[in-house]
């Protein structure tokens, strides 16, 4: 009886080890396929249409859905979908690394993330000082290190584009106001991009970046 039990236990352990190894191999293949999603060679022609940031994200999501096959990999993106992550880049890299049992190295992902529109500033204008005694109508937009957005308030505003637009328009004399953004140095990039996109869609042509 004991011999049979030991044999059965050995078979169970061997099966579990094999299944575990098989899962890791599947995850490694998914990680490899995920890396290819961000390969510039696979995006030929897409950016010729000058897509919006939202359109880029939707296309990335669509491509990821086609290559993600295991429940463990799906869980990563389900968690991102269910709860806002201020640093999706590192969150995803860490979770993928845990699944494959090693650091997920993907140069394409590092270079491609986040797809963004560049904001080009004139160096001579960066340090332009506004006289603080000037009476100006201003809307102050602050972004903390975690990506929380505050608009003329100590209460955070949802950081999706439509909520930002609604909050900005709700401010007195919004259309005549000067927009000033205070952003923590380590605030997530995508929040800043969303704010600028919202301002552009509202018709604002200029924005001040407040520094000390």
C-alpha positions, 0 to 999 in steps of 0.5 A: 500500500505504501509503495503504491502510494509513493508511486502515485505521489511520484506520478502526481509530482512528475505530472505537475512538474511537466504541466508547470514546465509546459505552461512556462513554455506557453507563456514564453511563446506569448511573451515573444508574440507580444513583443512582436506586436510592438515591432515597427516592421509590423506597423508599416503604413499604420501611422501614415493616417496620422492616427490619434493616441486613442486609435493607436491604443485600440489597435494595440489592444486588438493585436494583443487579443489575437496573441494572448491565449492563456488565462494567466496572460489574459489576467494581466490585461483584465486587471489593467482593464478593471483598474487604472494603472499609473505605470502600465509599462512597468506593471506589464513587464513585471507581470510578464516576467513572473509568468516566464520566470525571468525578465521579459526583454523586448526592445520593441516594447521599450522603444514603442511604449508609449505611442505618443505625440511629441510636444516640441518646445522652443528652448528659448521659451522654456524659461520664460517667466510670467510676472506673478503679479499680473492679473490673469484668468488661469486654470491650474491643472496639477498632476501628482506623482501617481497620475492623479489630476487636480483642476483648480481644486484639491479634489482629484478629477478622473483622468480620462479625456472626457472627464478632463474636458468636462472639468475644464469647461466647468471652470469660470471663463474657461474659454478665456483662461490661460492653462497652467500645468504643474506636473510631478517629475515622475508623473506618468507620461500618458496622463500628460498626453491625455491632458494636452489632447483634451486641451487641443480638442477644446480649442486651446492653442497654448499651455504653460508648464510651470517650473521652479 
